Amino acid sequence: MAETGPVKAAQAKGPGRPRDPAVDTAILRATARRLVSDGYTRMTIGDIAADAGVTRPTVYRRWASKYDLVVDALDFNFREEREQNPVGPIEQLPPAEMLKVALRHASPFGGTGRGVMVIGNVLAEAEHNPSFLELVRLHGVAPRVQLLTDTLHRLHEQGVLRSDLDLVVIADMVIGSYYASFIRTGGQDTDLPDRTIDTLWPLIARQPTDDSTSAS
């Protein structure tokens, strides 16, 4: 992904000493980690600055508020996960394998392992600040699930899946398996995507009998 957010803004700024992108990265990574350990309410700019090895004014020169910093930190956390776990072409895989790869990509744990707690701690603030729900949806969830929804639609259009499926419900079900498993076990089940699709596939795949039923 091209550079965005605070890094791009820093490079686009007018005359003066250019900002160091490495400082931006250190602050954003420290923010993501503090979201996991402290949650939004308890995390402070002072703690984030100390973790990043910078001063409070350095943080405030880049972000006007803790909220603005968290918005960019969520986006940064997802981009970092994508860079650590790139997804190659999946079109040549068997259909069920395509879905397994797409579901693994949608994991809320992400490559850094902190994703699910980042999302959970930010969501905990939604009762006091409803905009946090939209924040999580746009920056923490939607980018993760895009490949999954695109794959479901592709397979549906190719006639691989049953024609009467509600693809939104299917996506919610398989993504929800991550959260249900985490709540039940308290940890990450790395085999979950394979077991979920293996269990669901016979129910959603188009069967030869579907054609004969339609013809009759």
N, C-alpha and C positions, 0 to 999 in steps of 0.2 A: 504494500500500500504506500502511496506517496505520503510525504510528510504533511501532517495536518496539525490543527490546533495550535498550541502554544509555540511549538518549534517553528512552524511555518510563519506564525505571526512575528516571532522574533527576527527571522531572516528578512521579513518584509518591512521591518521598521525603518525609520528614516536615519539621518546621520547620527553618529555616535558610536560608542564602543558596542560591537555586536555581542549578543548574548551567546553564552556557551550552551549548545544543545545538550551536552552531557549533564549540565546542572539541571536543566528541565527534566531530563530522564530520571535523575537521582531523586528529585522532588516527587515526581509522579509515582515512582516505584515505592518510595517511602509512604506516600499517601495510601496506596493500595494495601500495603502491609499493615498500616495503622487501622484501616477499615476492618481488616480481619481481626486484629488483636484487641482493638478498643471500641469499634463501632463509631458511627458518625458523631454522636453526641459527645462522647468522651474524648475523641481525638482532638488534639489542639495543633494550631499552626506551629507553636513552639516545639512540640514533640516531633512534628514532621520535619521542621528545619534541622533539629538536632540529628535526627536519623539520616538526613540527606547530607549532613556536614556543611550546612549553609546557615545564614542568619535569617531571622524573621523578615526583615526588610527585603531580602533577596526573594523570598516567597511572594510577598505582597507586591513587589514590582511586576510580577508575572501574573498573579491572580488576585483579583480585588476581594474575594471572599472565599471562605472554606467551601461553600456550595459550588462556586465556579471551579475550584480546584478538584473537587470530587467528580464533577462532570467529565473533566479531561482525564482524571485518573481511571475512571471506568473505561473510557474509550482506549486509553493507553494499555490497560490491563488486557483487554481483548486483543488489541493489535500485537502485543507481545506474545500472547498465547498462539496467535496465528503464525507468527514468525518462527516460533519454536516447534510448531507442529503443522507444517505446510501440508495441504491436501493436493495430491497430484490428480491427473485425469482419472475419472472413475467410469467413464461411459462404456468402456470395453469389459467391465466386470459383469458377472452374472447379476440379474436384477436383485436378488436377495442380498448379495454381497455389496451392491451399490448402496442399499439402504443401511446396511451395517456400518459402512464407512461414514455415511452421512450422519448416522446417529452418534457414532463416536465423536464426530466433529462437533455435534451439538452439545456435548457434555458440559454441564455447568461447572465442573471442576477445572477444565481447561488444562493447558500444559504446565501452568505455574502451580497448580494444585490449590490455589487460593480463591478461585472463581466463585464457588458455591457460597463461601463465607462472606465474600465481598457483596454478592447479591443479597444474601440473607440479612446482613447488617444494615445495608442501605434500605431494604424493604421494611425493616423494623421502624424506620423513621417515617414511613408513609402515613401513619396515623396522625402524626403531628404536622407533616408537610406532604400533602397529596401529590405534589409534583415529583416526589421521589419515585412513585410507581411508574410514571412515564419515563423517568430517568433510567430506571433499571430496564424497562422494556426496550427502549431505544438503544442503550449502550451496552447492556449486559446480556440481553436475551435475543433480541431480533437478529443481530449479526451472527450469533451462534447457530440459529436454526434455519438460516436462509438456504443452506445447501440441502438440508433435509426436506424442506417444503418444495424446493425446486426439483429434487429427485422424485418425490412422490408425484408431482404433476407430470414430470417427464414419463415416468412409468405408466401413469394413468392414460396419458395421450397415446402411448405406444400400444395400449391394449393389454399390458402385462398384468394390471390390477383389475379387480372387479369394477364394472362400470357404475355400480350403485353406491360406491364408497363415499363417505364424507371425509375428505382428505384432511380437513382442519381437525376433526376429531381424532383421526389416526395420528397426526402429528402431536397433538396434545397428549394422547395416551402414551406414546413411546418416550416423549420427553419427560412426562410425569413420572415414568419409571425410575429416573435418576433420583428425583426428590423423595419418592416413596422409599426407595432402597436406602438412601442416606438417613432418613428419619428412623427407619427400622433398625439399621445396623450401626449407624454412627460413623460410617466410613464409605470409601469408594469401592464399588465392585467393578473391577476392570473387565470382567466377562459379561457384564449386564447387556451391552448392546447386542452381542451375538445371541444370547439367550432370549432376549426380548423379540428380536426379529425372527428367530427360529420358531418361537412359540406362535407368533402372530401370522407368519407368512402363509400357512395353509388356509387361514381365514380370509386373507385379503387378496391372494393371488387368483388370477382368472384361471378357471379350470376348463378342461375340454368340454365338460358337460354344460358349461355356461352357454356355449355356442348352440348346442342342440336344443337347449331349453328356449333360447331366444328364437330359434328357427320355428319351433312348434307354436 
